[in-house]
Amino acid sequence: ICAAKGAACVNGGKRNPKNCAVCICPAGYGGALCNLRPAGCGAVMTAGPTWKSKVVTLGDATNTEIRDTYAMCNDWVKAPAGKKIQVQVATMVGVDCHYGCWTQGIEFKTLPNKLNTNP
């Protein structure tokens, strides 16, 4: 277990007991302190005074490769200090959701505790 000194984790990250200088981050966060968007697909977008659109494709019907884990993309939407962000999901096509979306989904992390799945 890490002593008092070590990484100052943010966004719900916890010090890695195998290396106290880095954090174990919740899904959607990366970097040594959980303050960066994780590597891989996705982008950091900046909200503005007018609506912007982004098409997000869930799944790839042409990819028949069997994976042991989910493919995840992480988009972050940022706003200037003191401003709020609005997000609208206009439509979802081809999403297979029966008894919960266990194969495809979108998660918005809006609460202070980033470990929780937010409503």
Phi and psi restraints in degrees (range 20) as a CNS / XPLOR table:
assign (resid 1 and name C) (resid 2 and name N)
       (resid 2 and name CA) (resid 2 and name C) 1.0 -73.4 20.0 2
assign (resid 2 and name N) (resid 2 and name CA)
       (resid 2 and name C) (resid 3 and name N) 1.0 141.0 20.0 2
assign (resid 2 and name C) (resid 3 and name N)
       (resid 3 and name CA) (resid 3 and name C) 1.0 -73.5 20.0 2
assign (resid 3 and name N) (resid 3 and name CA)
       (resid 3 and name C) (resid 4 and name N) 1.0 -173.3 20.0 2
assign (resid 3 and name C) (resid 4 and name N)
       (resid 4 and name CA) (resid 4 and name C) 1.0 -61.0 20.0 2
assign (resid 4 and name N) (resid 4 and name CA)
       (resid 4 and name C) (resid 5 and name N) 1.0 -29.6 20.0 2
assign (resid 4 and name C) (resid 5 and name N)
       (resid 5 and name CA) (resid 5 and name C) 1.0 -89.6 20.0 2
assign (resid 5 and name N) (resid 5 and name CA)
       (resid 5 and name C) (resid 6 and name N) 1.0 147.0 20.0 2
assign (resid 5 and name C) (resid 6 and name N)
       (resid 6 and name CA) (resid 6 and name C) 1.0 154.3 20.0 2
assign (resid 6 and name N) (resid 6 and name CA)
       (resid 6 and name C) (resid 7 and name N) 1.0 -167.7 20.0 2
assign (resid 6 and name C) (resid 7 and name N)
       (resid 7 and name CA) (resid 7 and name C) 1.0 -62.1 20.0 2
assign (resid 7 and name N) (resid 7 and name CA)
       (resid 7 and name C) (resid 8 and name N) 1.0 140.3 20.0 2
assign (resid 7 and name C) (resid 8 and name N)
       (resid 8 and name CA) (resid 8 and name C) 1.0 -95.8 20.0 2
assign (resid 8 and name N) (resid 8 and name CA)
       (resid 8 and name C) (resid 9 and name N) 1.0 81.2 20.0 2
assign (resid 8 and name C) (resid 9 and name N)
       (resid 9 and name CA) (resid 9 and name C) 1.0 -67.6 20.0 2
assign (resid 9 and name N) (resid 9 and name CA)
       (resid 9 and name C) (resid 10 and name N) 1.0 145.0 20.0 2
assign (resid 9 and name C) (resid 10 and name N)
       (resid 10 and name CA) (resid 10 and name C) 1.0 -124.3 20.0 2
assign (resid 10 and name N) (resid 10 and name CA)
       (resid 10 and name C) (resid 11 and name N) 1.0 173.9 20.0 2
assign (resid 10 and name C) (resid 11 and name N)
       (resid 11 and name CA) (resid 11 and name C) 1.0 56.1 20.0 2
assign (resid 11 and name N) (resid 11 and name CA)
       (resid 11 and name C) (resid 12 and name N) 1.0 33.7 20.0 2
assign (resid 11 and name C) (resid 12 and name N)
       (resid 12 and name CA) (resid 12 and name C) 1.0 84.7 20.0 2
assign (resid 12 and name N) (resid 12 and name CA)
       (resid 12 and name C) (resid 13 and name N) 1.0 5.4 20.0 2
assign (resid 12 and name C) (resid 13 and name N)
       (resid 13 and name CA) (resid 13 and name C) 1.0 -69.5 20.0 2
assign (resid 13 and name N) (resid 13 and name CA)
       (resid 13 and name C) (resid 14 and name N) 1.0 154.4 20.0 2
assign (resid 13 and name C) (resid 14 and name N)
       (resid 14 and name CA) (resid 14 and name C) 1.0 -123.9 20.0 2
assign (resid 14 and name N) (resid 14 and name CA)
       (resid 14 and name C) (resid 15 and name N) 1.0 145.7 20.0 2
assign (resid 14 and name C) (resid 15 and name N)
       (resid 15 and name CA) (resid 15 and name C) 1.0 -60.0 20.0 2
assign (resid 15 and name N) (resid 15 and name CA)
       (resid 15 and name C) (resid 16 and name N) 1.0 137.5 20.0 2
assign (resid 15 and name C) (resid 16 and name N)
       (resid 16 and name CA) (resid 16 and name C) 1.0 -77.4 20.0 2
assign (resid 16 and name N) (resid 16 and name CA)
       (resid 16 and name C) (resid 17 and name N) 1.0 118.0 20.0 2
assign (resid 16 and name C) (resid 17 and name N)
       (resid 17 and name CA) (resid 17 and name C) 1.0 -65.0 20.0 2
assign (resid 17 and name N) (resid 17 and name CA)
       (resid 17 and name C) (resid 18 and name N) 1.0 -17.4 20.0 2
assign (resid 17 and name C) (resid 18 and name N)
       (resid 18 and name CA) (resid 18 and name C) 1.0 -86.3 20.0 2
assign (resid 18 and name N) (resid 18 and name CA)
       (resid 18 and name C) (resid 19 and name N) 1.0 -18.0 20.0 2
assign (resid 18 and name C) (resid 19 and name N)
       (resid 19 and name CA) (resid 19 and name C) 1.0 -156.3 20.0 2
assign (resid 19 and name N) (resid 19 and name CA)
       (resid 19 and name C) (resid 20 and name N) 1.0 93.8 20.0 2
assign (resid 19 and name C) (resid 20 and name N)
       (resid 20 and name CA) (resid 20 and name C) 1.0 -66.6 20.0 2
assign (resid 20 and name N) (resid 20 and name CA)
       (resid 20 and name C) (resid 21 and name N) 1.0 -7.7 20.0 2
assign (resid 20 and name C) (resid 21 and name N)
       (resid 21 and name CA) (resid 21 and name C) 1.0 -82.6 20.0 2
assign (resid 21 and name N) (resid 21 and name CA)
       (resid 21 and name C) (resid 22 and name N) 1.0 -10.6 20.0 2
assign (resid 21 and name C) (resid 22 and name N)
       (resid 22 and name CA) (resid 22 and name C) 1.0 -128.2 20.0 2
assign (resid 22 and name N) (resid 22 and name CA)
       (resid 22 and name C) (resid 23 and name N) 1.0 164.5 20.0 2
assign (resid 22 and name C) (resid 23 and name N)
       (resid 23 and name CA) (resid 23 and name C) 1.0 -111.8 20.0 2
assign (resid 23 and name N) (resid 23 and name CA)
       (resid 23 and name C) (resid 24 and name N) 1.0 155.1 20.0 2
assign (resid 23 and name C) (resid 24 and name N)
       (resid 24 and name CA) (resid 24 and name C) 1.0 -96.3 20.0 2
assign (resid 24 and name N) (resid 24 and name CA)
       (resid 24 and name C) (resid 25 and name N) 1.0 119.0 20.0 2
assign (resid 24 and name C) (resid 25 and name N)
       (resid 25 and name CA) (resid 25 and name C) 1.0 -100.1 20.0 2
assign (resid 25 and name N) (resid 25 and name CA)
       (resid 25 and name C) (resid 26 and name N) 1.0 149.3 20.0 2
assign (resid 25 and name C) (resid 26 and name N)
       (resid 26 and name CA) (resid 26 and name C) 1.0 -69.5 20.0 2
assign (resid 26 and name N) (resid 26 and name CA)
       (resid 26 and name C) (resid 27 and name N) 1.0 161.3 20.0 2
assign (resid 26 and name C) (resid 27 and name N)
       (resid 27 and name CA) (resid 27 and name C) 1.0 -53.9 20.0 2
assign (resid 27 and name N) (resid 27 and name CA)
       (resid 27 and name C) (resid 28 and name N) 1.0 134.6 20.0 2
assign (resid 27 and name C) (resid 28 and name N)
       (resid 28 and name CA) (resid 28 and name C) 1.0 95.9 20.0 2
assign (resid 28 and name N) (resid 28 and name CA)
       (resid 28 and name C) (resid 29 and name N) 1.0 -2.3 20.0 2
assign (resid 28 and name C) (resid 29 and name N)
       (resid 29 and name CA) (resid 29 and name C) 1.0 -131.5 20.0 2
assign (resid 29 and name N) (resid 29 and name CA)
       (resid 29 and name C) (resid 30 and name N) 1.0 148.5 20.0 2
assign (resid 29 and name C) (resid 30 and name N)
       (resid 30 and name CA) (resid 30 and name C) 1.0 -148.9 20.0 2
assign (resid 30 and name N) (resid 30 and name CA)
       (resid 30 and name C) (resid 31 and name N) 1.0 -168.3 20.0 2
assign (resid 30 and name C) (resid 31 and name N)
       (resid 31 and name CA) (resid 31 and name C) 1.0 85.4 20.0 2
assign (resid 31 and name N) (resid 31 and name CA)
       (resid 31 and name C) (resid 32 and name N) 1.0 168.1 20.0 2
assign (resid 31 and name C) (resid 32 and name N)
       (resid 32 and name CA) (resid 32 and name C) 1.0 -61.4 20.0 2
assign (resid 32 and name N) (resid 32 and name CA)
       (resid 32 and name C) (resid 33 and name N) 1.0 -29.2 20.0 2
assign (resid 32 and name C) (resid 33 and name N)
       (resid 33 and name CA) (resid 33 and name C) 1.0 -113.4 20.0 2
assign (resid 33 and name N) (resid 33 and name CA)
       (resid 33 and name C) (resid 34 and name N) 1.0 7.5 20.0 2
assign (resid 33 and name C) (resid 34 and name N)
       (resid 34 and name CA) (resid 34 and name C) 1.0 66.8 20.0 2
assign (resid 34 and name N) (resid 34 and name CA)
       (resid 34 and name C) (resid 35 and name N) 1.0 27.4 20.0 2
assign (resid 34 and name C) (resid 35 and name N)
       (resid 35 and name CA) (resid 35 and name C) 1.0 -106.9 20.0 2
assign (resid 35 and name N) (resid 35 and name CA)
       (resid 35 and name C) (resid 36 and name N) 1.0 8.4 20.0 2
assign (resid 35 and name C) (resid 36 and name N)
       (resid 36 and name CA) (resid 36 and name C) 1.0 -122.6 20.0 2
assign (resid 36 and name N) (resid 36 and name CA)
       (resid 36 and name C) (resid 37 and name N) 1.0 156.8 20.0 2
assign (resid 36 and name C) (resid 37 and name N)
       (resid 37 and name CA) (resid 37 and name C) 1.0 -72.5 20.0 2
assign (resid 37 and name N) (resid 37 and name CA)
       (resid 37 and name C) (resid 38 and name N) 1.0 135.6 20.0 2
assign (resid 37 and name C) (resid 38 and name N)
       (resid 38 and name CA) (resid 38 and name C) 1.0 -64.8 20.0 2
assign (resid 38 and name N) (resid 38 and name CA)
       (resid 38 and name C) (resid 39 and name N) 1.0 154.6 20.0 2
assign (resid 38 and name C) (resid 39 and name N)
       (resid 39 and name CA) (resid 39 and name C) 1.0 -63.2 20.0 2
assign (resid 39 and name N) (resid 39 and name CA)
       (resid 39 and name C) (resid 40 and name N) 1.0 157.4 20.0 2
assign (resid 39 and name C) (resid 40 and name N)
       (resid 40 and name CA) (resid 40 and name C) 1.0 115.1 20.0 2
assign (resid 40 and name N) (resid 40 and name CA)
       (resid 40 and name C) (resid 41 and name N) 1.0 -165.4 20.0 2
assign (resid 40 and name C) (resid 41 and name N)
       (resid 41 and name CA) (resid 41 and name C) 1.0 -68.7 20.0 2
assign (resid 41 and name N) (resid 41 and name CA)
       (resid 41 and name C) (resid 42 and name N) 1.0 156.7 20.0 2
assign (resid 41 and name C) (resid 42 and name N)
       (resid 42 and name CA) (resid 42 and name C) 1.0 117.5 20.0 2
assign (resid 42 and name N) (resid 42 and name CA)
       (resid 42 and name C) (resid 43 and name N) 1.0 179.7 20.0 2
assign (resid 42 and name C) (resid 43 and name N)
       (resid 43 and name CA) (resid 43 and name C) 1.0 -158.2 20.0 2
assign (resid 43 and name N) (resid 43 and name CA)
       (resid 43 and name C) (resid 44 and name N) 1.0 164.9 20.0 2
assign (resid 43 and name C) (resid 44 and name N)
       (resid 44 and name CA) (resid 44 and name C) 1.0 -99.5 20.0 2
assign (resid 44 and name N) (resid 44 and name CA)
       (resid 44 and name C) (resid 45 and name N) 1.0 122.6 20.0 2
assign (resid 44 and name C) (resid 45 and name N)
       (resid 45 and name CA) (resid 45 and name C) 1.0 -114.6 20.0 2
assign (resid 45 and name N) (resid 45 and name CA)
       (resid 45 and name C) (resid 46 and name N) 1.0 149.0 20.0 2
assign (resid 45 and name C) (resid 46 and name N)
       (resid 46 and name CA) (resid 46 and name C) 1.0 -109.9 20.0 2
assign (resid 46 and name N) (resid 46 and name CA)
       (resid 46 and name C) (resid 47 and name N) 1.0 123.5 20.0 2
assign (resid 46 and name C) (resid 47 and name N)
       (resid 47 and name CA) (resid 47 and name C) 1.0 -74.0 20.0 2
assign (resid 47 and name N) (resid 47 and name CA)
       (resid 47 and name C) (resid 48 and name N) 1.0 149.5 20.0 2
assign (resid 47 and name C) (resid 48 and name N)
       (resid 48 and name CA) (resid 48 and name C) 1.0 -136.5 20.0 2
assign (resid 48 and name N) (resid 48 and name CA)
       (resid 48 and name C) (resid 49 and name N) 1.0 -170.4 20.0 2
assign (resid 48 and name C) (resid 49 and name N)
       (resid 49 and name CA) (resid 49 and name C) 1.0 -73.9 20.0 2
assign (resid 49 and name N) (resid 49 and name CA)
       (resid 49 and name C) (resid 50 and name N) 1.0 -13.7 20.0 2
assign (resid 49 and name C) (resid 50 and name N)
       (resid 50 and name CA) (resid 50 and name C) 1.0 -119.1 20.0 2
assign (resid 50 and name N) (resid 50 and name CA)
       (resid 50 and name C) (resid 51 and name N) 1.0 157.2 20.0 2
assign (resid 50 and name C) (resid 51 and name N)
       (resid 51 and name CA) (resid 51 and name C) 1.0 -66.1 20.0 2
assign (resid 51 and name N) (resid 51 and name CA)
       (resid 51 and name C) (resid 52 and name N) 1.0 142.2 20.0 2
assign (resid 51 and name C) (resid 52 and name N)
       (resid 52 and name CA) (resid 52 and name C) 1.0 -121.5 20.0 2
assign (resid 52 and name N) (resid 52 and name CA)
       (resid 52 and name C) (resid 53 and name N) 1.0 153.5 20.0 2
assign (resid 52 and name C) (resid 53 and name N)
       (resid 53 and name CA) (resid 53 and name C) 1.0 -115.7 20.0 2
assign (resid 53 and name N) (resid 53 and name CA)
       (resid 53 and name C) (resid 54 and name N) 1.0 148.2 20.0 2
assign (resid 53 and name C) (resid 54 and name N)
       (resid 54 and name CA) (resid 54 and name C) 1.0 -145.4 20.0 2
assign (resid 54 and name N) (resid 54 and name CA)
       (resid 54 and name C) (resid 55 and name N) 1.0 129.6 20.0 2
assign (resid 54 and name C) (resid 55 and name N)
       (resid 55 and name CA) (resid 55 and name C) 1.0 -91.6 20.0 2
assign (resid 55 and name N) (resid 55 and name CA)
       (resid 55 and name C) (resid 56 and name N) 1.0 125.2 20.0 2
assign (resid 55 and name C) (resid 56 and name N)
       (resid 56 and name CA) (resid 56 and name C) 1.0 -114.7 20.0 2
assign (resid 56 and name N) (resid 56 and name CA)
       (resid 56 and name C) (resid 57 and name N) 1.0 125.9 20.0 2
assign (resid 56 and name C) (resid 57 and name N)
       (resid 57 and name CA) (resid 57 and name C) 1.0 -102.9 20.0 2
assign (resid 57 and name N) (resid 57 and name CA)
       (resid 57 and name C) (resid 58 and name N) 1.0 123.8 20.0 2
assign (resid 57 and name C) (resid 58 and name N)
       (resid 58 and name CA) (resid 58 and name C) 1.0 -98.0 20.0 2
assign (resid 58 and name N) (resid 58 and name CA)
       (resid 58 and name C) (resid 59 and name N) 1.0 120.6 20.0 2
assign (resid 58 and name C) (resid 59 and name N)
       (resid 59 and name CA) (resid 59 and name C) 1.0 81.9 20.0 2
assign (resid 59 and name N) (resid 59 and name CA)
       (resid 59 and name C) (resid 60 and name N) 1.0 171.8 20.0 2
assign (resid 59 and name C) (resid 60 and name N)
       (resid 60 and name CA) (resid 60 and name C) 1.0 -146.7 20.0 2
assign (resid 60 and name N) (resid 60 and name CA)
       (resid 60 and name C) (resid 61 and name N) 1.0 100.4 20.0 2
assign (resid 60 and name C) (resid 61 and name N)
       (resid 61 and name CA) (resid 61 and name C) 1.0 -63.0 20.0 2
assign (resid 61 and name N) (resid 61 and name CA)
       (resid 61 and name C) (resid 62 and name N) 1.0 -20.8 20.0 2
assign (resid 61 and name C) (resid 62 and name N)
       (resid 62 and name CA) (resid 62 and name C) 1.0 -85.6 20.0 2
assign (resid 62 and name N) (resid 62 and name CA)
       (resid 62 and name C) (resid 63 and name N) 1.0 -11.2 20.0 2
assign (resid 62 and name C) (resid 63 and name N)
       (resid 63 and name CA) (resid 63 and name C) 1.0 -95.1 20.0 2
assign (resid 63 and name N) (resid 63 and name CA)
       (resid 63 and name C) (resid 64 and name N) 1.0 110.0 20.0 2
assign (resid 63 and name C) (resid 64 and name N)
       (resid 64 and name CA) (resid 64 and name C) 1.0 -99.0 20.0 2
assign (resid 64 and name N) (resid 64 and name CA)
       (resid 64 and name C) (resid 65 and name N) 1.0 6.9 20.0 2
assign (resid 64 and name C) (resid 65 and name N)
       (resid 65 and name CA) (resid 65 and name C) 1.0 -65.2 20.0 2
assign (resid 65 and name N) (resid 65 and name CA)
       (resid 65 and name C) (resid 66 and name N) 1.0 135.2 20.0 2
assign (resid 65 and name C) (resid 66 and name N)
       (resid 66 and name CA) (resid 66 and name C) 1.0 -89.2 20.0 2
assign (resid 66 and name N) (resid 66 and name CA)
       (resid 66 and name C) (resid 67 and name N) 1.0 127.6 20.0 2
assign (resid 66 and name C) (resid 67 and name N)
       (resid 67 and name CA) (resid 67 and name C) 1.0 -112.3 20.0 2
assign (resid 67 and name N) (resid 67 and name CA)
       (resid 67 and name C) (resid 68 and name N) 1.0 153.0 20.0 2
assign (resid 67 and name C) (resid 68 and name N)
       (resid 68 and name CA) (resid 68 and name C) 1.0 -85.5 20.0 2
assign (resid 68 and name N) (resid 68 and name CA)
       (resid 68 and name C) (resid 69 and name N) 1.0 -10.4 20.0 2
assign (resid 68 and name C) (resid 69 and name N)
       (resid 69 and name CA) (resid 69 and name C) 1.0 -145.7 20.0 2
assign (resid 69 and name N) (resid 69 and name CA)
       (resid 69 and name C) (resid 70 and name N) 1.0 170.9 20.0 2
assign (resid 69 and name C) (resid 70 and name N)
       (resid 70 and name CA) (resid 70 and name C) 1.0 -77.3 20.0 2
assign (resid 70 and name N) (resid 70 and name CA)
       (resid 70 and name C) (resid 71 and name N) 1.0 150.2 20.0 2
assign (resid 70 and name C) (resid 71 and name N)
       (resid 71 and name CA) (resid 71 and name C) 1.0 -90.1 20.0 2
assign (resid 71 and name N) (resid 71 and name CA)
       (resid 71 and name C) (resid 72 and name N) 1.0 129.8 20.0 2
assign (resid 71 and name C) (resid 72 and name N)
       (resid 72 and name CA) (resid 72 and name C) 1.0 -126.1 20.0 2
assign (resid 72 and name N) (resid 72 and name CA)
       (resid 72 and name C) (resid 73 and name N) 1.0 137.6 20.0 2
assign (resid 72 and name C) (resid 73 and name N)
       (resid 73 and name CA) (resid 73 and name C) 1.0 -117.7 20.0 2
assign (resid 73 and name N) (resid 73 and name CA)
       (resid 73 and name C) (resid 74 and name N) 1.0 144.7 20.0 2
assign (resid 73 and name C) (resid 74 and name N)
       (resid 74 and name CA) (resid 74 and name C) 1.0 -126.1 20.0 2
assign (resid 74 and name N) (resid 74 and name CA)
       (resid 74 and name C) (resid 75 and name N) 1.0 111.5 20.0 2
assign (resid 74 and name C) (resid 75 and name N)
       (resid 75 and name CA) (resid 75 and name C) 1.0 -103.8 20.0 2
assign (resid 75 and name N) (resid 75 and name CA)
       (resid 75 and name C) (resid 76 and name N) 1.0 134.3 20.0 2
assign (resid 75 and name C) (resid 76 and name N)
       (resid 76 and name CA) (resid 76 and name C) 1.0 -110.8 20.0 2
assign (resid 76 and name N) (resid 76 and name CA)
       (resid 76 and name C) (resid 77 and name N) 1.0 136.6 20.0 2
assign (resid 76 and name C) (resid 77 and name N)
       (resid 77 and name CA) (resid 77 and name C) 1.0 -113.8 20.0 2
assign (resid 77 and name N) (resid 77 and name CA)
       (resid 77 and name C) (resid 78 and name N) 1.0 121.5 20.0 2
assign (resid 77 and name C) (resid 78 and name N)
       (resid 78 and name CA) (resid 78 and name C) 1.0 -114.5 20.0 2
assign (resid 78 and name N) (resid 78 and name CA)
       (resid 78 and name C) (resid 79 and name N) 1.0 155.8 20.0 2
assign (resid 78 and name C) (resid 79 and name N)
       (resid 79 and name CA) (resid 79 and name C) 1.0 -135.5 20.0 2
assign (resid 79 and name N) (resid 79 and name CA)
       (resid 79 and name C) (resid 80 and name N) 1.0 158.3 20.0 2
assign (resid 79 and name C) (resid 80 and name N)
       (resid 80 and name CA) (resid 80 and name C) 1.0 -59.3 20.0 2
assign (resid 80 and name N) (resid 80 and name CA)
       (resid 80 and name C) (resid 81 and name N) 1.0 154.8 20.0 2
assign (resid 80 and name C) (resid 81 and name N)
       (resid 81 and name CA) (resid 81 and name C) 1.0 -53.0 20.0 2
assign (resid 81 and name N) (resid 81 and name CA)
       (resid 81 and name C) (resid 82 and name N) 1.0 135.4 20.0 2
assign (resid 81 and name C) (resid 82 and name N)
       (resid 82 and name CA) (resid 82 and name C) 1.0 84.1 20.0 2
assign (resid 82 and name N) (resid 82 and name CA)
       (resid 82 and name C) (resid 83 and name N) 1.0 -3.5 20.0 2
assign (resid 82 and name C) (resid 83 and name N)
       (resid 83 and name CA) (resid 83 and name C) 1.0 -103.2 20.0 2
assign (resid 83 and name N) (resid 83 and name CA)
       (resid 83 and name C) (resid 84 and name N) 1.0 152.8 20.0 2
assign (resid 83 and name C) (resid 84 and name N)
       (resid 84 and name CA) (resid 84 and name C) 1.0 -105.4 20.0 2
assign (resid 84 and name N) (resid 84 and name CA)
       (resid 84 and name C) (resid 85 and name N) 1.0 160.0 20.0 2
assign (resid 84 and name C) (resid 85 and name N)
       (resid 85 and name CA) (resid 85 and name C) 1.0 -113.9 20.0 2
assign (resid 85 and name N) (resid 85 and name CA)
       (resid 85 and name C) (resid 86 and name N) 1.0 137.2 20.0 2
assign (resid 85 and name C) (resid 86 and name N)
       (resid 86 and name CA) (resid 86 and name C) 1.0 -114.1 20.0 2
assign (resid 86 and name N) (resid 86 and name CA)
       (resid 86 and name C) (resid 87 and name N) 1.0 137.2 20.0 2
assign (resid 86 and name C) (resid 87 and name N)
       (resid 87 and name CA) (resid 87 and name C) 1.0 -126.8 20.0 2
assign (resid 87 and name N) (resid 87 and name CA)
       (resid 87 and name C) (resid 88 and name N) 1.0 135.9 20.0 2
assign (resid 87 and name C) (resid 88 and name N)
       (resid 88 and name CA) (resid 88 and name C) 1.0 -127.8 20.0 2
assign (resid 88 and name N) (resid 88 and name CA)
       (resid 88 and name C) (resid 89 and name N) 1.0 125.9 20.0 2
assign (resid 88 and name C) (resid 89 and name N)
       (resid 89 and name CA) (resid 89 and name C) 1.0 -92.1 20.0 2
assign (resid 89 and name N) (resid 89 and name CA)
       (resid 89 and name C) (resid 90 and name N) 1.0 107.6 20.0 2
assign (resid 89 and name C) (resid 90 and name N)
       (resid 90 and name CA) (resid 90 and name C) 1.0 -77.0 20.0 2
assign (resid 90 and name N) (resid 90 and name CA)
       (resid 90 and name C) (resid 91 and name N) 1.0 -40.8 20.0 2
assign (resid 90 and name C) (resid 91 and name N)
       (resid 91 and name CA) (resid 91 and name C) 1.0 -160.2 20.0 2
assign (resid 91 and name N) (resid 91 and name CA)
       (resid 91 and name C) (resid 92 and name N) 1.0 153.0 20.0 2
assign (resid 91 and name C) (resid 92 and name N)
       (resid 92 and name CA) (resid 92 and name C) 1.0 -131.4 20.0 2
assign (resid 92 and name N) (resid 92 and name CA)
       (resid 92 and name C) (resid 93 and name N) 1.0 119.1 20.0 2
assign (resid 92 and name C) (resid 93 and name N)
       (resid 93 and name CA) (resid 93 and name C) 1.0 -114.8 20.0 2
assign (resid 93 and name N) (resid 93 and name CA)
       (resid 93 and name C) (resid 94 and name N) 1.0 135.3 20.0 2
assign (resid 93 and name C) (resid 94 and name N)
       (resid 94 and name CA) (resid 94 and name C) 1.0 74.4 20.0 2
assign (resid 94 and name N) (resid 94 and name CA)
       (resid 94 and name C) (resid 95 and name N) 1.0 14.4 20.0 2
assign (resid 94 and name C) (resid 95 and name N)
       (resid 95 and name CA) (resid 95 and name C) 1.0 -88.8 20.0 2
assign (resid 95 and name N) (resid 95 and name CA)
       (resid 95 and name C) (resid 96 and name N) 1.0 128.5 20.0 2
assign (resid 95 and name C) (resid 96 and name N)
       (resid 96 and name CA) (resid 96 and name C) 1.0 -101.4 20.0 2
assign (resid 96 and name N) (resid 96 and name CA)
       (resid 96 and name C) (resid 97 and name N) 1.0 94.5 20.0 2
assign (resid 96 and name C) (resid 97 and name N)
       (resid 97 and name CA) (resid 97 and name C) 1.0 -120.4 20.0 2
assign (resid 97 and name N) (resid 97 and name CA)
       (resid 97 and name C) (resid 98 and name N) 1.0 101.8 20.0 2
assign (resid 97 and name C) (resid 98 and name N)
       (resid 98 and name CA) (resid 98 and name C) 1.0 -125.0 20.0 2
assign (resid 98 and name N) (resid 98 and name CA)
       (resid 98 and name C) (resid 99 and name N) 1.0 123.1 20.0 2
assign (resid 98 and name C) (resid 99 and name N)
       (resid 99 and name CA) (resid 99 and name C) 1.0 57.8 20.0 2
assign (resid 99 and name N) (resid 99 and name CA)
       (resid 99 and name C) (resid 100 and name N) 1.0 47.0 20.0 2
assign (resid 99 and name C) (resid 100 and name N)
       (resid 100 and name CA) (resid 100 and name C) 1.0 95.7 20.0 2
assign (resid 100 and name N) (resid 100 and name CA)
       (resid 100 and name C) (resid 101 and name N) 1.0 158.9 20.0 2
assign (resid 100 and name C) (resid 101 and name N)
       (resid 101 and name CA) (resid 101 and name C) 1.0 -100.7 20.0 2
assign (resid 101 and name N) (resid 101 and name CA)
       (resid 101 and name C) (resid 102 and name N) 1.0 83.9 20.0 2
assign (resid 101 and name C) (resid 102 and name N)
       (resid 102 and name CA) (resid 102 and name C) 1.0 -89.0 20.0 2
assign (resid 102 and name N) (resid 102 and name CA)
       (resid 102 and name C) (resid 103 and name N) 1.0 -9.4 20.0 2
assign (resid 102 and name C) (resid 103 and name N)
       (resid 103 and name CA) (resid 103 and name C) 1.0 -110.9 20.0 2
assign (resid 103 and name N) (resid 103 and name CA)
       (resid 103 and name C) (resid 104 and name N) 1.0 -21.0 20.0 2
assign (resid 103 and name C) (resid 104 and name N)
       (resid 104 and name CA) (resid 104 and name C) 1.0 -146.3 20.0 2
assign (resid 104 and name N) (resid 104 and name CA)
       (resid 104 and name C) (resid 105 and name N) 1.0 148.7 20.0 2
assign (resid 104 and name C) (resid 105 and name N)
       (resid 105 and name CA) (resid 105 and name C) 1.0 -179.5 20.0 2
assign (resid 105 and name N) (resid 105 and name CA)
       (resid 105 and name C) (resid 106 and name N) 1.0 168.4 20.0 2
assign (resid 105 and name C) (resid 106 and name N)
       (resid 106 and name CA) (resid 106 and name C) 1.0 -129.0 20.0 2
assign (resid 106 and name N) (resid 106 and name CA)
       (resid 106 and name C) (resid 107 and name N) 1.0 134.0 20.0 2
assign (resid 106 and name C) (resid 107 and name N)
       (resid 107 and name CA) (resid 107 and name C) 1.0 -127.8 20.0 2
assign (resid 107 and name N) (resid 107 and name CA)
       (resid 107 and name C) (resid 108 and name N) 1.0 127.5 20.0 2
assign (resid 107 and name C) (resid 108 and name N)
       (resid 108 and name CA) (resid 108 and name C) 1.0 -102.1 20.0 2
assign (resid 108 and name N) (resid 108 and name CA)
       (resid 108 and name C) (resid 109 and name N) 1.0 125.1 20.0 2
assign (resid 108 and name C) (resid 109 and name N)
       (resid 109 and name CA) (resid 109 and name C) 1.0 -100.1 20.0 2
assign (resid 109 and name N) (resid 109 and name CA)
       (resid 109 and name C) (resid 110 and name N) 1.0 102.4 20.0 2
assign (resid 109 and name C) (resid 110 and name N)
       (resid 110 and name CA) (resid 110 and name C) 1.0 -115.7 20.0 2
assign (resid 110 and name N) (resid 110 and name CA)
       (resid 110 and name C) (resid 111 and name N) 1.0 -17.0 20.0 2
assign (resid 110 and name C) (resid 111 and name N)
       (resid 111 and name CA) (resid 111 and name C) 1.0 -87.3 20.0 2
assign (resid 111 and name N) (resid 111 and name CA)
       (resid 111 and name C) (resid 112 and name N) 1.0 159.5 20.0 2
assign (resid 111 and name C) (resid 112 and name N)
       (resid 112 and name CA) (resid 112 and name C) 1.0 -59.1 20.0 2
assign (resid 112 and name N) (resid 112 and name CA)
       (resid 112 and name C) (resid 113 and name N) 1.0 -38.4 20.0 2
assign (resid 112 and name C) (resid 113 and name N)
       (resid 113 and name CA) (resid 113 and name C) 1.0 -85.2 20.0 2
assign (resid 113 and name N) (resid 113 and name CA)
       (resid 113 and name C) (resid 114 and name N) 1.0 104.3 20.0 2
assign (resid 113 and name C) (resid 114 and name N)
       (resid 114 and name CA) (resid 114 and name C) 1.0 -76.9 20.0 2
assign (resid 114 and name N) (resid 114 and name CA)
       (resid 114 and name C) (resid 115 and name N) 1.0 -6.3 20.0 2
assign (resid 114 and name C) (resid 115 and name N)
       (resid 115 and name CA) (resid 115 and name C) 1.0 -74.0 20.0 2
assign (resid 115 and name N) (resid 115 and name CA)
       (resid 115 and name C) (resid 116 and name N) 1.0 -29.4 20.0 2
assign (resid 115 and name C) (resid 116 and name N)
       (resid 116 and name CA) (resid 116 and name C) 1.0 -78.3 20.0 2
assign (resid 116 and name N) (resid 116 and name CA)
       (resid 116 and name C) (resid 117 and name N) 1.0 148.8 20.0 2
assign (resid 116 and name C) (resid 117 and name N)
       (resid 117 and name CA) (resid 117 and name C) 1.0 -77.6 20.0 2
assign (resid 117 and name N) (resid 117 and name CA)
       (resid 117 and name C) (resid 118 and name N) 1.0 124.0 20.0 2
assign (resid 117 and name C) (resid 118 and name N)
       (resid 118 and name CA) (resid 118 and name C) 1.0 -88.5 20.0 2
assign (resid 118 and name N) (resid 118 and name CA)
       (resid 118 and name C) (resid 119 and name N) 1.0 150.8 20.0 2
